[in-house]
Amino acid sequence: MHVRHLSVADFRSYETADLALEPGTTTLVGLNGQGKTNLVEAIGYLATLSSHRVATDAPLVRFGAAQAVVRGAVVRDGRESMVELEINPGRANRARLNRSPLSRPRDVLGTLRTVVFAPEDLALVKGDPGERRRFLDELLVARQPRWAGVRSDYDKIVKQRGALLKSAAPHLGRAARRRQRSYTEGIDTAAERDSALHTLEVWDTHLAQVGSQLLYARLRLLRDLGPYLGKAYDEVSAGQSDARVTYKASLREATAARLAAGEVPEPAELHEEILASLAEVRTQEVERGVCLVGPHRDDVVLTLGELPAKGYASHGESWSFALGLRLAAYQLLRTDLGDDPVLVLDDVFAELDSGRRERLAAMVADCEQVLITAAVPEDVPAGLAGRTFAVSLGSVSERA
């Protein structure tokens, strides 16, 4: 798989730009602020409908413009597809595939697959749990695009359930207390349940149903990713430590321990466990007005040897771990899909020491398409020599 051509209109700093690409290595060279990262960001957006730099679409539209357009010609197995995305902040985005409009932008997912490694990835090791959840979920979607719909459904359920907890907390609190007293006294409470509590229980069911699917998929993904991570970390760090990942669930303690040990229960069991865990924390949820159980509260624990990477790993080890996660994702997708995703290395060589640079170059030399951004050509190892474009103030020209 590779991108043959990229064009953007009113995207980031570019009024317009066109870039003809080929398989192999392509390097975009330019000082900071010249627009080189904007171009690989556009390619990543074509693949994921999101940016690796910002959480919302608004910054992607050039100042003063109403919308941005990104187009890419993607070649896979000798067949070319044209992906076109229209970014409309505050309104629905639109998508076309081979010039035909699609009912939902996410229907383009899977046409192009990318793995992006960027300085922001240090947050995978040092940042909050949301960074690591996002890594897992984006890899799920890259592996099987249908998970985009499951993620969207789950996010809506959590939002609705959270809004109910906040708005109906006084009613829920009284209902929960009446229910607890009735249990203690042995009285049937079905007739006494407040309508707000009944509504919350309906949302519990929805959360358990969709959440169990997402949790099951994450657990399987992490199980499949583990061996690739160990190998990738060993290669990029010259085998200096044992890198592992475990899942930290927001479920009851016994079940959370099983998941951390690598067990992958069936979705039906996870469904029942989510319901039981929700019931256990009902009082705390009502008091705090937030949803305390579910995949949105989970984390991925990264360890080097016996110690957690967060807080204990050195700067170099943290970089190696983040790089290992991305390279493991690349190898997993390559094995699953039978072809290579497009690999983007965004301004990362300057952050690595010479040994890690050379080892990384050796690891990615056989990838079908590698796109690199760098401030100066000297940052890129000689083993990744290929086409080079100079980027200056939004102007792109090929260097001899």
BAKOL-468298 format. One record per atom (N, C-alpha, C): residue in one letter; y, z, x. Coordinates in steps of 0.001 Angstrom, whole numbers, plus 524288, in hexadecimal, padded with zeros to 5 digits. Layout:
AYZX...
END
This chain:
M7FB588000080353M800008000080000M804D88000080375H808A87FCB080219H80D9E7FCE7804E6H812007FAD580173V816C77FC41802D4V81B6D7FA4780025V81D4F7F57780318R81DA57F12080051R81F687EC43802CBR825537EBC0802B8H827C07EDBF7FE90H82D6F7ED2B7FE17H82FA27F1B07FAE2L834177F3AB7FC99L836E27F7C77F9C5L83C6F7F6027F8CBS83E587F6DA7F40DS843DD7F5E37F2E3S845EF7FA617EF9AV84ACC7FBE07F092V84D478001B7EDA4V852B67FE657EBFAA8546F800857E7A1A859C47FF9E7E5BBA85C02804D17E3F6D860798063F7E61FD8632480B2E7E4D5D85F9580FE57E596F85C5C80F987E993F858DE813F47EAE3F85B18816D77EF92R85C3681BE57EEDBR85E6F81F147F304R8636481C857F52FS8637A81B547FA3CS8682B819237FCB1S8687D8133E7FC46Y86475810C27FA10Y8643080B0D7FA19Y8662D808B27F500E869EB805327F56AE86B48801F47F0E8E866E57FE247EFECT8652C7FB787F412T8606D7F8417F3E0T85DF87F8507F951A858F37F7A17F97FA856367F7167FE7DA850F07F48E7FD77D84F427F15B8012BD84A267EED2800EED847797EF848062DL8426A7F097805FBL83F837F17E80AC5L83A2F7EEE180A57A839467EAFE80DAFA834357E85980DEDA830A87EB6181198L82C0D7ECC480FCBL8287F7F007812CCL823477ED428139DE820557EF3E81753E81B3D7ED1A818A3E8176D7F19081997P812537F0698199EP80EA07F46C81B4EP80FBF7F5F5820FBG80DB07FA6F82286G80EBE7FC59827C3G813248005D827A5T815828012B82C22T819948051C82CB1T81EF8802A982C66T8224F804FC82938T827CA80371828DFT82B1980850829B5T82EF7807E182D34T8325780C4B82E61T837EE80B1082CD0L83A5C80EA4829EDL83FDF80E428288AL842DE8120982C0AV8465880FEB82F37V84926813098330FV84EE4813598318DG85109818088319DG85695818B683079G8581681E6D830E3L85CE981F6D8320CL85EC3824CA8325FL85E8B8275E82D06N85EE882C7982CF6N85ED082F4F82806N8634182D818247DG8620682CF681F6EG865FF82B7081BA5G866DF8259F81B17Q863BE8227B81DC4Q8647D81CD281D7FQ8616081A388191FG85D7A81CEF816EBG85AAA81AD181269G855028196081354K852E581AB1817ECK84D7681923818F8K8499A81C108157CT84A778212F814C3T846EB8243481173T8473F8227980BC6N84BCC8209480A1CN84C5781ED3804AFN8487A81A7E8035DL847528172480735L843D0812BD80631L83E2B8149080586V83C5481812808DCV836F5819F68082BV8369381D9B80377E83AE98202C8022BE83AFD823577FD63E83A2A81FDF7F8A2A83C8581B447F8ADA83BD7817987F454A83625815E97F3D6I83383815117F844I82DFD813997F81FI82ABA8181A7F5EFG82BEA81CD77F79FG82928821567F576G82A06821EE7EFA5Y82EC4820B87EDDDY82FF0821277E84AY82CC181D317E524L82C07818847E73EL828CC814A07E493L8233E816967E3BDA82161819C87E75FA81BFD81BA57E714A81B67820757E3AET81F55823E67E3ABT81EAB829077E135T8227A82A337DCC9L8267D826F57DC13L82AA3827E67D840L82DBC82CD37D989S82DB282E587DE74S830B2832E47E02BS83247832267E5D8S835F1835567E78DS837DC835237ECE6S8359D839AC7F008H834B9838C87F50AH832F483D0C7F864H83785840547FA5AR83C5983EE57F8BDR840F78419D7FABCR843CF844CA7F68AV843C1843007F1A9V8469A845A37ED78V84320846237E8B4A8445D849F27E555A8411784B177E0CCA8428F847F27DBFDT84743845C27DBD4T84903842D47D740T84A9283D527D8DBD84B3B839EA7D4F5D84C758346E7D604D8523A833657D6FDA855AB836CA7D527A85B45835AD7D56AA85D308344B7DAEAP85B92837187DF10P85D7D835BB7E446P85BA6830637E640L857C682E177E3A3L855B9829147E566L8593A824837E3E3V85CB5825527E02FV8602D821247DE52V8653D8214D7E178R866B981CCA7E377R86B7881C697E6B0R8703181E697E3B3F8739B821487E666F8782F8238F7E3E3F87B6881F537E131G87C92820347DC39G87F9F81C7B7D932G87C65818A07D613A877428183F7D72AA873DD8149C7D453A8713B8176A7CFC6A86FD2814817CBD1A86D59816C27C729A86774817367C7C3Q8652E813E87CB0EQ85F84813E67CBADQ85E1B811B67D108A85959812907D29DA8574B8104C7D76FA8524C80D537D620V8512F8094D7D92FV84C78806287D86CV8499C805C57DDA3V8447C806A47DD6BV84125806247E208V83CBF802647E0A7R83BE77FE7C7E401R837B27FAA97E32FR8345C7FA5E7E813G82F497F9D77E73FG82BCA7F9447EBADG827587F5957EA79A826407F21F7EE30A821B47EEA57EDD3A81D427F1357F0DBV8190F7F28C7EE17V814BF7F5817F059V80FED7F1FD7F0A2V80D8A7F1BE7F536V808E37EE847F602V8042E7F2117F6AFR800467F1187F37AR7FB657F40D7F3D1R7F6D97F06B7F2E3D7F3267F0577F67DD7EE8D7ECEC7F61ED7F0217E7407F54DG7F4597E5A57F7D8G7F60F7E03A7F78CG7F9177DECF7F2B2R7F9CC7E2837EF11R7FCBA7E17A7EA47R801F77E44E7EA7CE806007E1B27E8A3E80B3B7E3FE7E8E0E80D057E5C67E379S80F637EA587E34AS811AC7EC6E7DE7ES817607EDBC7DF83M81AA27ECCB7DB9CM820277EE127DBFEM821507F2DA7D8A2V8232C7F6FF7DB1FV8249E7FBCA7D86CV82A8E7FC1C7D850E82CBA7FD2C7D3B0E832687FDA77D326E833A9802987D011L836FC805DE7D240L8388580ABB7CFBAL83E6980AE57CF16E8400A80C4F7CA6AE8459980CF27C924E8469C812C37C866I849F1814F07CBB5I84B0481A8A7CBACI8500C81B877C8B2N84FA881E787C46AN8541A81F637C0F2N854FC8253C7C041P8581F827B17C37FP8590182D547C2ECP85B1682EB07BD86G858C7832A37BB22G85A69834487B5F4G857FB831297B193R8554982CFE7B2EBR8529D829C77AF03R84D2B828897B101A84A158260F7ADBEA844B9824D07AF40A844A5820887B36AN84194821607B778N840BB81D397BB49N83D4B818FD7B8EDR83D918145D7BB46R83A6180FFE7B95FR8374680D9C7BDD1A832F180B1C7BC6DA82F91808CD7C066A82D90803827BE9ER82CC7800227C266R82A427FB167C182R825F77FA657C58BL821CC7F7F37C3E7L81D957F6917C768L81C7E7F0C17C6C0N81D277EDD17CAF3N81C9E7E8197CAC6N8201B7E5C37C685R824F27E7BB7C65ER829217E5F57C2D9R8286F7E7B37BD33S824267EA487BBEBS823397EBF27B67FS824E87F1997B5C9P828077F2CF7B1BDP829B07F83B7B0CBP825097FBB77AF74L825448008F7B13AL82146804667B00CL82380808857AC64S8203180ABC7A920S8220E80EA47A564S82398813B17A812R8211C814D87AC90R8224E819A47AF77R82274818597B543P8264E81A6A7B815P8266F8196D7BDB8P8217281B0E7C07DR81EEA81F467BEB2R81A528211A7C18DR815BC81D4B7C14CD81627819457BE0AD811FE8155E7BDDFD811C8812087C2CEV815C3812587C62DV8158A80F737CB21V8129C812887CF49L811B3817857CE65L80F2881ABE7D25AL809D1818897D3BCG808BB818607D8BCG803DB8162E7DAA8G8046D810B47DCC1T808B180DFF7DB46T80990808C07DD64T80AAD8090E7E336L80DD280CCF7E4C2L80EF180DDC7EA40L80DB5813957EB4FR80B32814957EFA9R80A2F819F27F14FR80C8381ABE7F6B8T80F3A81F0A7F752T81193820527FC54T81039825EF7FDC9V8106A826FF802D3V8105E82C58804DAV8152082CC28085BV818A1830608071AV81D8F830FB809EAV81D818361F80CE5F81E87835C381200F81F3D83A788151FF824E983A8D816F4A827A183ED3815CCA82D3983F30816C8A82E92844B88187DP833358459281ABDP834BC84AD681C50P8346E84ED6817E1E8354D84D0F8130EE834FD8509E80E96E82F8F852FF80DFAD82B8E850918105ED826398527C80FBBD82542857AF8126EL828CD85966815BBL8283385E93817FFL8280C862BE813B7A82A698618680F34A82A5A8652C80ACBA824DD865DE8088FL821488623D80995L81BE6862FD807E2L8198F867E180A4FV81B398691D80F07V8193986DAE811CBV81CCA8726681107K821E1871908117BK82595875E681188K82836876E480C47G827AC8733480895G82A848739C803AFG827A7876AF7FF7BD829B8876607FABED8277D879627F66DD822C1876877F41DP81FD48791A7F0A8P81B08876C27EE87P81BE4871917EBBFG8208A870C47E972G8218786BE27E6B5G820E68671E7EA24E82221867937EF2CE8217F863317F2C9E81BC1861BD7F358R8187C865997F3C3R812E8864907F47DR8105A862BB7EF6CR8121E864C77EAFAR8101C862C97E5F4R8119885D107E549R8166285BC57E6B1R8181B856587E632R814DD852C07E9B1F813AA854857EE66F8105B851697F1E3F80B1C8503D7EF54L8089C854437ED36L80389853787EAB9L803EA84FC57E617D807BC850A37E2B7D8081784D917DDEED8097C847E17DF0FE80CD8846F27E2E0E80E1C841877E43CE8096583EC27E693L806468419C7E98FL8018383F467EBA9L7FD9A83E327E74EL7FD49841A77E37EL7F9F5840AB7DEF0L7FB6A83B877DC4AV8007D83AC27DB75V802598360E7D8CDV80156831367DC1FA80229831AB7E144A8011282D377E4AEA7FB4882BC47E485R7F80082FB57E40CR7F25B82ED27E3DCR7F0B982C867DE9CQ7F2CE82EC07DA61Q7F1A382CEF7D510Q7F69F82D637D1CEP7F944829047D0C8P7FE5B829257CE22P7FE5D82BD87C8D1R7F9E282C547C64AR7F9C882ECD7C117R7FBA5834777C14FW7FB73836E87C5E2W7FD2583C577C63BW8030283CE97C590A805E3838B27C5F6A80B88839047C4E1A80C7483AA87BF43G8094A838A27BBB0G809CE83A197B634G8084D83FBE7B542V80437841947B7DEV8028D847087B747V806C784AAF7B95AR808F9849617BDDER80D3584C977C00AR811DC84CD47BC59S8133A8485C7BA1ES817A8848317B68CS8169F84B8D7B1BAD811F384B217AF98D8109084E467AAFFD810BA854197AC49Y80EA4855837B0CCY80E8985B047B247Y8140F85D297B2FCD8176A85A357B58ED81CD285BF37B65CD81F9585CDD7B124K81E96859897AD57K820FE85A287A833K81EFC85F1D7A582I819F08601D7A5FFI817AD864C57A392I81A05869B17A5F7V81A64869DE7AB24V81C9886E797ADBCV8224A86F4A7AC1DK8252386B007ABB5K82AA286B647AA24K82B1B86D877A495Q827FC86B7A7A0FBQ8283386D3C79B92Q82669872E979B0DR822448743679DD1R8204C8799479D7CR8243587D6479FE7G826A287BD77A431G82A9887F297A697G82F4887FF47A311A830EF87BD17A06BA8355887C4F79CCEA834068800B79857L82F2387FC97967CL82D838835C7924AL82DA08890479431L82BAD889FA798DCL82B9C88F4979AF6L831268918079B65K834CE88E4779CF5K83A2D8901B79D9DK83CD88911179867S83C2988D6D794CFS83F0C88DC878FDES83CB5891BD78C1AA8379F8929178C76A83500895EF7889BA8330589AFE78AFCA8350189C6078F9FA833108A10F79249A8333C8A5F378EE1P837808A70A78BF2P837848ABD3788B9P833348ABDB7849BH8326E8A761781F7H82E5B8A70577DFBH828F28A7787806AL828458A4C9784DDL823388A4F078776L821F28AA6A78955G825E58AD3178B42G825028B27A78D21G823388B614788C8R825CB8B5B778444R8243D8B90977FDER81EBE8B7A177E0CA81DA18B28177DCAA8187B8B0D777C02A8143B8B28D77FC9A815618B21D784D9A811818B3B0788C3A810738B98878870R814A38BCB178792R813E28C2557873CR810C58C3C478257R812068C12677DDDR80F098C2357791BR8094E8C0E1779E5R8087E8BC7977CACR803258BAB777D8CR800318BE9A780F6Q802CE8C09A78509Q8004F8C44B78884Q7FEF98C95C785A0R802A68CB4A78261R8019A8D00877F68R7FCFE8CF4777BB7S7FCCB8CAB877948S7F89D8C9B877588S7F3588C96B77840Y7F32E8C70A77CF2Y7EE548C6F577FE6Y7EC8A8CC8A78107T7F0468CFD678295T7EEFC8D535783EFT7ECD98D82477F39E7EF1C8D6F877AA7E7ED908D9C5775EAE7E9138D71E77317G7E75A8D28E7751BG7E2FF8CFDA772B4G7E4578CD1C76DB0I7E9218CB8776D06I7EAD18C8F076837I7EB408C31876934D7E9898BFFC76573D7EA048BA4E765D3D7EFCC8B8D7765B1T7F1858B5F3769ACT7F7178B4B176A1AT7F86A8AF2E76863A7F4A48AC2176694A7F59D8A69D7657BA7FA228A5DC761AFA7FA688A91575DA6A7FE798A86B759B6A803D18AA1275BB6E804078AD4C75FE1E808FD8AF70761B1E80BA68AC1A765D8R808F08A83F767E1R80B198A56676C60R810108A27876AE3D813AF8A34076E0FD818BD8A0B476D62D8182389AD876E24S81B53897CB76B65S81B038921C76BF5S81C2C8905E77187A81F96893547742FA820C3891F07799CA81BFE892AB77D13L8190E896DC77C2CL8145D897BF77F3CL810498939277E13H80FD78921077929H80C3088DE6777C7H80DB2888D377A8BT812B78879D77A9FT81479882DA77D3ET81349883147830AL813FD8879778573L812C98883378AFFL80D008874078C04E809B58891B7889EE8041B8884D78954E802A78828B788E7V8057F87FAC7859EV804A387A0178554V805FE8777778A8AW80A6A8791C78CCCW80BF0876F1791DCW80834878B779628D805F087D59795AFD801F087F0C79964D7FD6D87B1E79981T7FBDD87983794E4T7F785875C979483T7F8E2870A97971DH7FD9186EB279615H7FF37869C57988BH7FF6386A5579E76L801A186EB27A051L8021186F797A5F5L7FCAF86FC57A879A7F9138727D7A5FFA7F3D4872F67A82EA7F10386DBF7A839Q7F1C286AB57A421Q7EF0B865B27A3C4Q7F0C6861F57A80BV7F5E4861457A8ABV7F7DB85D957AC8FV7F7CA8600A7B202G7F91B8650F7B24CG7F927867B47B755G7F3D8867D47B9EBS7EFB5868727B6E3S7EA798688D7B929S7E90C863457BB84Q7EACE85F0D7B913Q7E9DB859DC7BB4CQ7EC9F8593B7C08BL7F19C85ACB7C0ABL7F4A885A487C576L7F27685DCE7C9C1L7F10A8628D7C866L7EEDF8662B7CC39L7E9BB8641C7CE66Y7E660862247CB13Y7E15E85FFB7CCCFY7E24185B737D09FA7E5F68580E7CF55A7E702853997D2C1A7E92E8555D7D806R7EC9B859427D7FFR7EEB685B437DCF7R7EA6985D9A7E059L7E6F18609D7DDF9L7E2C48631B7E0F5L7DF2A85F137E36BR7DDD885B157E081R7DA93856F37E2B0R7DD6A854107E708L7E2698530A7E642L7E575850517EA3DL7E5A88537C7EF43L7E6A18588C7EECAL7E6FA85BD47F36AL7E1BF85C0B7F646R7DD7D85C2C7F341R7D84985C217F5ACR7D769857117F8BCD7D924852AE7F695D7D87784DA87F935D7DC1F84D0D7FDDCL7E0BD84F707FD83L7E4AD84ECA80196L7E37A851FD80674G7E0D385673805C3G7E00B85A2180A05G7DDDF857CB80F08P7D98F854DA80ECAP7D761852AE813A2P7DB1E84EEE81662Y7DE0384BE88136EY7E1C384857815D8Y7E62784B598187DL7E7D084FAD81616L7EBFB852C68186BL7EA488550B81DA6G7E5A08574B81DD0G7E3C68598E822B4G7E3A88559982717K7E1C1850EC825EFK7E17284CD3829ECK7E6E284B0582B90A7EA5184A36827BCA7EF8F8484D82900A7F29384C4982C3CY7F22F8514D82ABFY7F4FE8554B82DBEY7F2E18559F83351D7EDBE85563833E5D7EB738559E8391CD7ED678512383C88E7EDD284C7983A36E7EF79847F883D45E7F5378484783EC8V7F88D849CC83B13V7FE25849BE83C40V7FFB484E5683FB0S7FCAE8529A83F87S7FE0D857368429BS7FA83857F78474EA7F737854288486AA7F3808547E84CC4A7EFA2858F684C02G7EE33859F18471CG7EA1D85DC1845E6G7EB728635784734Q7F043864ED8463FQ7F20686A16847DBQ7F0B486E69843F4S7EF8F86D2883F17S7EE758713F83B4DS7EBB186EEE83697D7E9AA872698334DD7E6B9870DD82EA9D7EA53870E9829EEA7EB8886C4C827C7A7EF0B86BDA82346A7EBD586B7F81E49R7ED1686ED981A7CR7EA3C86EE18158BR7EE0286FA481100V7EC3D86E1880C62V7EF4D86ED48079FV7EBE38717A8038DT7EE2287536800B5T7EB6B877C37FC64T7EF17878107F7B6Y7ECC1878727F31CY7EFD08787A7EE50Y7F0BA87E127EC86K7F59F87F577EB55K7F711884857E961K7F8AE883FC7E3ACA7F53A885967E028A7F616884DB7DA90A7F8BF8899C7D82DS7FB5A888B77D3C7S7FE0888CEC7D0ECS7FA7D88F4B7CCC7L7F56A88EB27CD5AL7F1A7890A77C990L7F00A896427CADFR7EC8C8986E7C7C3R7EAAA89DB67C8B9R7E82989E0E7CE21E7E84B8A2B17D054E7E7068A36E7D5DDE7E1A58A14A7D75AA7DDC58A2517D43BA7D8778A0A97D599A7D80A89ABA7D5D5T7DA45898237D1FDT7DA1D8926C7D1F1T7DD6A8902B7D654A7E1FD892707D73BA7E54C8908F7DB7DA7E274890DD7E0B2A7DF63894F97E176A7DC738958B7E656A7D852891457E6D9R7D5CA88FF47E28DR7D1E188BBF7E2B8R7D4658868B7E42AL7D8E4885737E1DEL7DB83880857E307L7DD5B880627E8AFA7DF46884CF7EA9EA7E0FA8850F7F010A7DC6D8842E7F3CFA7D7AE885907F218A7D309884C37F552A7D0FD87F327F50DG7D38A87BE37F1E1G7D20E876617F1AFG7CEDA874CA7ECFEE7CDD28785E7E967E7CAEA876EA7E4B2E7CE348735E7E13BV7CB8986FDB7DE75V7CE2F86C5D7DAC6V7CB6286CC67D581P7CCDA870957D246P7CA65871147CD19P7CB9386C537C9B5E7C86B86BA77C5BFE7C93E867547C217E7CE208685B7BECCP7D0978642C7BCB9P7D560864D77B99EP7D4CD8689A7B50FA7D045868A57B27FA7CF8A86C2A7AE03A7CFF4871DA7AFADE7CDBD8732B7B429E7CE19878867B611E7D3B3879DA7B794L7D666876327BA04L7DBDA877147BB7CL7DF42877B67B69FH7DE0B874C37B289H7E0E58753B7AD97H7E08D87ACA7AB7CE7DBD987CF07AB4EE7DB24882367A94BE7DDAD8863B7ACE4E7DD7F885447B1EDE7DFCF888F57B597E7E5BC889107B522I7E82A884967B43DI7EDD7884747B37EI7EF56887867AE9DL7EC6C886CC7AA5BL7ED84889BD7A593L7ECF788F967A67EA7E8D98912C7A93CA7E810896BE7AA42A7EC61898E97ADC4S7EE08895DE7B18DS7F22A897A07B516S7F75A898077B23CL7F862894727AEB0L7FD24894B97AB8BL7FD29899A47A826A7F8B289ACB7A5DBA7F86289F7C7A29BA7F95B8A4687A5D3E7F7888A46A7AAADE7F8198A8FF7AE06E7FDC08AA137AF82V800DE8A5EC7AFF1V806508A6A67B1A9V80A298A6057AD23R808378A63F7A862R80B988A55A7A3DDR810648A8F37A3E9T80F9E8ADEE7A4D5T814018B19C7A4AFT818158B0417A8D3Q816528AF1D7AD92Q81A008ADC37B1C2Q81CFA8A8C07B08AE81A3D8A4F37AE49E81CE38A0097ACEBE821278A0FE7A8DCV81FF38A4277A502V823C28A5417A0E7V828748A8317A327E8275D8ABEF7A689E82BA48AEED7A8D3E82F238AB927AC4ER82CD78A8057AF3FR82FCD8A4E67B2FBR831A989FB57B0C5G82F3189DEF7AC80G830BC898FE7AA23G82F39894407AD44V82B068949D7B06BV82941890367B397V8235A88FC47B339C8217188B137B433C81BD4889FB7B41EC8198688B3B7B975L815E288EE87B9ACL813F4891007BEA1L80EA988EE17C049V80C2988BB97BD14V806EA889CD7BE46V806C9883E67BDA2G804258813E7C13BG8038087BA57C0C8G8046C878F57C601P80312873FD7C65DP803BD871187CB42P8094D871227CD61H80D36871C97C9F3H812A0871DB7CBC9H813F4876D47CEBDR8106E87ABC7CEA9R8114887FA17D178R80DB98801A7D641D80AA487C267D75CD806CB87C727DB88D8093187AEC7E0CED8062B87BB17E4E1D807E887A577EA27D80342878527ED40V80472875D77F199V80085874347F560V801978773A7FA62V7FDBE87A1A7FC39V7FE6487D4A800ECV7FC9087A1F805A1L800078798180965L7FED9876A880E38L7FDD887AA08128AT7F96F87A2581532T7F82987DE48194CT7F6D387B1481E5CL7F84087D91822AFL7F6B787BE4827EFL7F3638803B82A3BG7EE6987F2482AEFG7EAE28834782C85G7EA7C8874D82836E7EBDF88C2A8295DE7EB978905C82582E7F0E8891C18233EL7F50188F20824FDL7FA478908F8235FL7FCB188C7081FD8P7FFE488E0B81C07P802B588A38818DAP806A28874281C31A807088822D81B4AA80AB887F0A81E5BA81055880A881D39K81175881D181852K816C288365816F1K817E4888C581934G81BC88890881C80G81D5288DF681ED3G81ADF88F1282415Y8168688C5982562Y813D388D5D82A51Y813A18889682DE3A8138A883DE82B99A8131B87F2C82ED4A8183487E31831C8S817BB87C418368FS81C5387AAD8398DS81EAC875C58372EH823358744683926H825BA86F8983722H8223286AC983800G81FF786A6183CA9G81C83865FA83DC0G817A68660783A6CE8155C86AA5839A7E810B886B0B83655E811FD869AE830ABS8169A86B3F82EE2S81830869F682985S818B486418828DAW81B128618482CB5W81B7485BD182C7AW816088595A82C6CS8129885B4D82FB8S80D528591D82FF1S80A75859D582AC9F80B4B85E5482839F808AA85F518233CF80ABF85B9B81F0BA80FF185B0F81ECBA812348578081AEFA8105A851EE81BE0L8104B8504F820C6L80E7084B1B82215L808A884A8D820CEG805A284EA3821E6G8001884E7982099G7FF2384DCA81ACBL802448506481782L801B984FC2811D6L802B384A1E81033R806D0847C181248R8080784258810D3R803DF83E8D812CFL8021C83F4B81798L7FE1883BCD819B2L7F8E883C8D816DBA7F7C2841588154EA7F3088424981235A7F36183F8580CF4A7F80583FC580A7EA7F8D283CFB80590A7F808837238064EY7FA128351780AA2Y7F97B82F8180BBDY7F3B482E0C80C38Q7F0C78311380F45Q7EB4682FD281014Q7E8238305A80B0FL7E9748343C807CFL7E6BC834DC802D9L7E7A9830297FF51L7EC9382E747FEEFL7EDC3829E37FBB8L7EB34824FC7FDEBR7EB528247280303R7E8DE81FDC80582R7E31181FAD80430T7E06C8242980466T7DAD88245880341T7D9C7823637FD7AD7DCE1825D97FA15D7DC148255F7F46ED7DCFC81FD57F27CL7E14181D747F44CL7E317818977F201L7E11C813C47F4CBG7DF24814717F97BG7DD1680FF77FC50G7E13880CA47FEECD7E61C80E357FEA2D7EA3480B808018ED7EE4180F7A80354D7F1C480DBE806B8D7F58A811578090DD7FA6F811DA805BBP7FC17816AC8049FP801618175280286P80552815BC806B8V80A30814FD8051FV80E5F81411808DCV80FF98195E80B1DL81016819C081048L8117F81E9A812E5L8173281E568149EV81A418223D81300V81FCE8229581468V8208F8275D817D7L822C58268081C77L8241B82AC282012L82A0682AD28208DD82C6882E4A81D91D8321982E4F81D0AD8349783225820D8D836928301D8251BD839A883333828CBD836B48380682AB4V831AF8375682BF5V82E8B83BDA82D85V82D7583C158335CF82D98837AB83617F82C29837CB83B9FF82FEB83B1C83ECFA834DF83B3B83D41A838AB83E7084019A8376C8444083FA6E83467845BF83B9BE8331E84B3E83ACCE82E2D84CE683DBDL82B5C8491C83FEEL8265E84A4A84268L826D184A1984856D823C584D5684AF9D823A984CFD850AAD820A0848248524BS820CD846DE85747S81E8F841F185922S818B78419B85811G815E384606858A0G8104D845EB857A7G80F08844B285202R811C68473784E6AR810CC84637848DCR81275840AC8476AR816A083EAD849B9R8184083943848B3R813DA8357784A01E811BA8360C84EB3E80DB98325E85069E808C2832E384D34R807578379D84BDFR8029D83854848B8R803608361A8433EL807FB836E284101L8090D834A083BDCL808DB82EB483C18A80B3882C6984020A80B31826B0840A1A805A282497840E3A802408274F843C0A7FCD78258E8442EA7F9FF825F783EF5M7FB44829E783BE5M7F89B82AC1836E9M7FA0C826B1832D4V7FEC68249583307V8008C8210082EE6V800AD81B55830A8A7FEDD81A4083561A7FF46814F88377EA7FC40810F78344ED7F8128129D831A0D7F4E380EDF82EB7D7F65880E87828F3C7FA8E811268274EC7FC30810E2821CEC7FE4080B698208CE7FD5F809B081BB0E7FEFC8046181A4AE804DB803A481AA9Q807E18076B818CAQ80D94806FF81925Q80FDF80C6381A2FV812FF80CB381E4CV815AC8118A81FBCV81B858105B82000L81E9C8135F81D23L82445812CE81D29L82698817A681FB5I829C4816DC823B7I82BE481B21826D4I831D581AE1826B6T8345481F5B8265ET839F981FA082739T83AEA8231382C00A83ECC8219882F16A8400782482833D2A845BB823AB83535A848138279E837ABA84D8B8272983948A84E258237F83DE4V84A6C823AC84188V84A8C8204484623V8450F81E3284715P8448F8197A84947P83F598173E84A1DP83BEF81A9B84DA1E83E4481D7D85133E83B418209B854E5E83821824F585249D839A08265F84D74D836B982A6F84AA7D83145828A884910V8307D8237B848A7V82B9182163846A8V827F38202284B39P823208222C84B36P81F798210F84F7CP81E7881B3A85026A81DA1819AB854F9A81CC28142085621A817FD812038534AG814388156B85220G80F80813A984F6EG81071811D6849E1L8150F812DF847CFL8165E8111C84281L81A6E80CBD8429BA81A68809C7846B0A81E1A805648470AA81D0780176842AFG821207FF7184067G820B17FB9583C38G826137F97483B0ER826CC7F79483659R82BF37F593834D8R82FD87FA198348BT834AB7F8FF83620T838C47FCF983609T83D917FAC683358F83FBB7FDD882FC3F844937FC7482D13F848C68006C82E86A84D6F7FE7682F7DA851E8801DE83071A854C1802BD82B4CV855E0807AC82A17V858998091082548V85DCE80B81826B9S8620B80939824BCS8674080B2C825F5S86ABB80A9782133L86C8280EFF81F22L8701080F0D81AA0L86E2380B9981628G8691F80BF68150FG866E58090E810B4G8658E8037A811E5S8663A801CB816B7S864C97FC7E8184DS85FAF7FCAB81B56V85C187F93081A0AV856EF7F91F81C78V856147F3E681F25S854CB7F40582435S853DF7EF2782723S84F577EFFD82AE3E84C157EC0182B80E8478B7EC7282EEEE849367EBF08349AR846F07EF6C837CER848227EF4E83D60R844147EBEA84039A845FA7E91A84417A842847E5BD8471FA83EC77E92684A58
END
